Each structure stands twice: as C-alpha cells, then as structure tokens.
Amino acid sequence: MSGEYDLESGPDPATFAAAAAEPDIDEATDDPVYAVGVGPGNLEYLTPRGERAIREADVVVGFTTVVEFVSECTDADLMTCGYKDEAEALEEFAERVAAGESGTAVAMGDPNHSGYQFVGKVQDAVEREDPDVPVRMIPGISSIQLAASRARTPKEDSEFVTLHKRGDVSSDMDRLAEAVGQRHLLVLPRPYDIMPGDIAEFLLEAGADPDLEALVLEKLTHDDEQIHRSTLGELSEHAGGDGKDDTPFSDLVVLAVRREVAIE
C-alpha cells in the first residue's frame, strides 16, 4: 500500500491495519508509535494511558480538530492535517519517527469503533520509513459506548455499524436492514451524504416498522449535547441532500434505533 490509495481499487487502509495482530509487547526493546483514541470530545473521557502517550510524545499528528482537542495535554510538536494533506503530514511524521523521535497519532473516539482507515494509513507511513517500528493502538471511549448508555441499548443486543468512512458502505447498510426490528441499531452516520434521515428512509424502504423509536444523539459529552427523539418514520422526513444545510444534525451524531422490548 502507498500513501496515495484508491478505495475503488484497494487496498482499503482499514484492511491493511487489520491484516495481522499486533506483535507481542517487549518493554525492553519495544519503542512503538501509538495510535490513540482520544474520546468523544471531552477531556474527562480521555483515558490516563492515552493521555500519557500524548504527553510523552515528541510529535503528535492527527486531524486539526482532534489535535486541538488534546493540545493542552502535551508539549509535543503538533502536526495537523485534513484529508487533502493527510498523506504528506503522515509521511513527515513517519520520517521524524524513523529519525528517533517518539510519535503519537490521535483520532477521535476509539479507532476500534471507527478509525481503522486512519490507523492503516499511519501504519503504512511508519512501516515504509522503518519497518521495525510497531504501531500500537490505545483504545478510547467511543461515542457509540456513550450512545448505548444514553439510549439504553445493550451492546450484546445491538447491531453496530459505522458508516463514518470513505468508500462503498452498501454491505454495512444491508446489515442494518437485516437487523432492524430484531436488534437495537447503533449507527455512526457519514457526514453529510448518509445522515440519520437517509438511514431512516433506507430502513423503511427495507420494510422496517415506521413506529420504531429513533434517537439521534448529538455532541455527546459536549456542553451542547442533545438527544433528538422521534420515530423512524418521522426521522425519514429529513432524508435527502449531501451538505450541512440539508440536515438539521451536525456531524457529531450517533443514531440509535430501538427494537421493542417486552417487560414480563
């Protein structure tokens, strides 16, 4: 895989990240790059282990909003990027790691819930500069975990799908259609072309009950956190469009669709 990748022809960076298990930890020789999930946007949900990896790094890289979120936790050199300059930023980050600096890459939430594409790109950049440097993940608190708590949808009774990734998500949508009504749904929408209203419309077209309870949980743990409660049918009225102005919801949302729960 290279820094310039095509999701249509592959490989998907998420597949690259999941190609093999992490090597065993040997504290005497292991000097890894860390990929840290920093939580949902409130520093109280940043784990102590993740905070230490950020604090002790010489250089920290990540998307601008994520790096700004943890900037007060470290004196490291902060490297920010967006989608357009992501490959260049990660290449420079990897060069500095190969030269002997300690590096930490940061992603919102928990990479195990949504973020394997980013982890794969970090790993690819690091391995191309120095294949002996391992990349180790430090999990974070995901907005999915918070949404499951707020919506009272136990993970063992739920179908979780992330659409918050680039590329084809048709198989993920099919999983939702198969599970709706039988299991709770916990979904990370994709800004802004597959938002909660679009997902609701898709589920209704697949035969879902329009009276199922739907909750859009927005900006979890932030000061302006909101929970929008409706039915699946009512939520579908917000379908359509692919821009910020086409939806009443921000890009920091989780959709929960509750199945009926009988209390005996």
C-alpha positions in Angstrom: 0.0 0.0 0.0 1.2 3.6 -0.6 0.3 7.0 0.7 -1.8 7.6 -2.5 -4.6 5.0 -2.3 -7.7 4.4 -4.3 -10.6 2.9 -2.3 -12.2 1.6 -5.5 -9.1 -0.4 -6.5 -7.8 -1.0 -3.0 -6.3 -1.9 -0.7 -8.5 -0.2 1.9 -6.3 1.2 4.7 -8.6 -0.4 7.2 -7.9 -3.8 5.7 -4.2 -3.1 5.8 -4.5 -2.2 9.5 -6.3 -5.4 10.3 -4.1 -7.7 8.2 -2.2 -9.1 11.3 -2.4 -9.0 15.0 0.0 -6.7 16.9 3.3 -8.2 17.9 4.0 -9.2 21.4 5.0 -6.5 23.8 8.6 -6.5 24.9 9.1 -3.4 27.2 12.9 -3.8 26.9 13.0 -3.3 23.1 9.6 -2.0 22.1 9.5 1.7 21.1 6.2 2.0 19.2 4.2 4.7 17.6 0.9 4.9 19.4 -2.5 5.4 17.7 -4.6 6.8 20.5 -8.4 7.1 20.6 -8.9 10.4 22.4 -12.6 10.0 23.3 -15.7 11.9 22.2 -14.6 15.4 22.7 -14.5 15.9 26.5 -11.1 15.6 28.2 -12.8 13.8 31.1 -13.2 10.8 28.7 -9.6 10.7 27.7 -8.1 7.6 29.3 -4.9 8.0 31.5 -3.0 5.7 29.3 -3.9 7.7 26.2 -3.0 10.9 27.9 0.4 9.6 28.8 1.1 8.5 25.2 0.2 12.0 24.1 2.1 13.8 26.9 5.4 11.8 26.4 5.5 12.1 22.6 8.0 14.3 20.7 5.5 14.7 17.9 1.7 14.3 17.7 -0.2 14.0 14.4 -3.9 14.0 13.6 -6.7 15.9 12.0 -6.8 19.5 13.1 -9.9 19.3 15.4 -8.5 16.2 17.2 -5.1 17.7 17.7 -6.5 20.9 19.0 -8.6 18.9 21.5 -5.5 17.4 23.1 -3.1 20.3 22.6 -3.2 21.3 26.3 -2.1 17.8 27.3 1.4 17.9 25.8 4.4 20.0 24.9 5.0 17.9 21.8 5.4 19.3 18.3 1.8 19.3 16.9 1.2 18.3 13.3 -2.3 18.9 12.0 -3.8 17.8 8.7 -7.1 17.4 6.8 -8.0 14.9 4.1 -6.2 16.8 1.3 -2.8 16.9 3.1 -3.1 13.8 5.2 -0.6 11.7 3.2 2.1 14.5 3.3 1.6 15.0 7.1 1.9 11.3 7.8 5.0 11.0 5.6 6.7 13.8 7.6 5.6 12.2 10.9 7.0 8.8 9.9 10.3 10.4 8.8 10.7 12.0 12.2 9.9 8.7 14.0 12.4 6.9 11.8 15.0 9.6 12.9 14.5 8.7 16.5 11.6 10.9 17.8 8.7 9.3 19.7 5.4 9.7 17.9 1.7 9.5 18.7 -1.2 9.7 16.2 -4.6 10.8 17.6 -8.1 10.0 16.4 -11.4 11.0 17.9 -13.3 8.3 19.8 -11.9 4.8 19.6 -10.3 3.5 16.4 -11.8 0.1 17.1 -15.3 1.6 16.6 -14.4 4.0 13.7 -11.0 4.8 12.6 -9.2 1.8 11.1 -8.7 3.6 7.8 -6.6 6.3 9.7 -4.7 3.6 11.7 -3.9 1.8 8.4 -2.5 5.0 6.9 -0.4 5.7 9.9 0.9 2.2 10.0 1.7 2.2 6.2 3.6 5.5 6.5 5.6 4.3 9.5 6.5 0.9 8.0 7.7 2.5 4.8 10.2 4.6 6.7 11.2 2.0 9.3 9.5 -1.5 9.2 10.9 -2.3 12.7 8.8 0.4 14.4 5.5 -1.2 15.5 2.2 0.8 15.7 0.2 0.0 18.8 -3.4 1.2 19.4 -4.6 2.6 22.7 -8.4 2.4 22.7 -10.5 5.3 23.8 -14.1 5.9 24.8 -16.3 5.9 21.7 -19.4 7.9 21.2 -21.0 4.5 20.4 -20.4 3.5 24.0 -22.0 6.7 25.3 -24.9 6.4 22.9 -25.5 2.8 24.0 -25.7 4.1 27.6 -27.9 7.1 26.9 -30.3 5.1 24.7 -30.2 2.0 27.0 -29.3 -0.3 24.1 -27.0 -3.0 25.5 -24.2 -3.8 23.0 -24.9 -7.5 23.3 -28.4 -6.9 22.0 -27.4 -4.4 19.3 -26.1 -4.3 15.7 -23.3 -1.7 15.5 -22.3 -0.3 12.1 -20.0 2.6 11.2 -20.7 4.5 8.0 -18.2 7.1 9.0 -15.6 6.0 6.5 -14.7 6.6 2.8 -15.7 4.1 0.1 -18.6 1.8 -0.5 -20.9 1.1 2.5 -23.6 -1.0 0.8 -22.8 -4.1 2.8 -23.0 -2.1 6.0 -26.4 -0.8 5.1 -27.6 -4.3 4.3 -26.5 -5.4 7.8 -28.8 -2.7 9.2 -31.7 -3.8 7.1 -31.3 -7.4 8.2 -31.2 -6.5 11.9 -33.7 -3.7 12.2 -36.6 -4.6 14.5 -34.8 -7.7 15.7 -31.9 -6.0 17.4 -31.2 -2.4 18.5 -29.2 -0.5 15.9 -26.3 1.8 16.8 -25.0 3.7 13.8 -22.3 6.2 13.1 -23.7 8.2 10.1 -21.4 9.6 7.4 -21.4 13.4 7.0 -23.1 14.6 5.1 -24.4 12.2 2.4 -25.6 9.4 4.7 -27.1 11.2 7.7 -29.8 9.9 10.2 -32.7 10.8 7.9 -31.2 9.0 5.0 -30.6 5.9 7.1 -34.2 6.0 8.3 -35.5 6.3 4.8 -33.4 3.3 3.7 -34.6 1.2 6.6 -38.3 2.0 5.8 -37.7 1.0 2.2 -36.3 -2.3 3.5 -39.6 -2.9 5.4 -38.8 -1.5 8.9 -41.7 -0.5 11.2 -42.1 3.3 11.0 -43.1 3.4 14.6 -39.8 2.1 15.9 -38.2 4.6 18.4 -35.3 6.5 16.9 -32.9 8.7 18.8 -30.3 11.0 17.3 -27.7 11.6 19.9 -25.7 14.7 19.1 -22.4 16.1 20.5 -22.2 13.5 23.3 -20.3 14.8 26.4 -20.1 18.3 25.0 -21.8 21.3 26.7 -24.4 21.4 24.0 -25.2 17.7 23.9 -28.7 17.0 22.7 -30.9 13.9 22.2 -33.5 14.2 19.4 -36.3 11.6 20.0 -38.7 10.6 17.2 -40.0 7.6 15.3 -38.2 6.1 12.4 -41.0 7.4 10.1 -40.7 11.0 11.5 -36.9 10.9 11.2 -37.1 9.9 7.5 -38.6 13.3 6.7 -35.1 14.6 7.0 -33.7 12.4 4.2 -32.0 13.9 1.1 -29.1 16.1 0.2 -25.4 15.8 0.9 -24.4 19.1 2.6 -24.6 20.7 6.0 -27.6 22.7 5.1 -29.6 19.6 4.1 -29.8 18.1 7.6 -30.8 19.5 11.0 -28.0 17.5 12.6 -24.3 18.1 13.0 -21.5 15.7 12.0 -21.1 14.6 15.7 -24.1 12.3 15.9 -25.0 8.7 16.6 -28.2 7.1 15.5 -29.9 4.6 17.8 -33.0 2.7 16.6 -34.5 0.7 19.5 -36.3 -2.6 19.0 -39.4 -3.2 21.0 -38.5 -4.5 24.5 -41.1 -6.6 26.3 -41.0 -6.5 30.2 -42.6 -9.6 31.6 
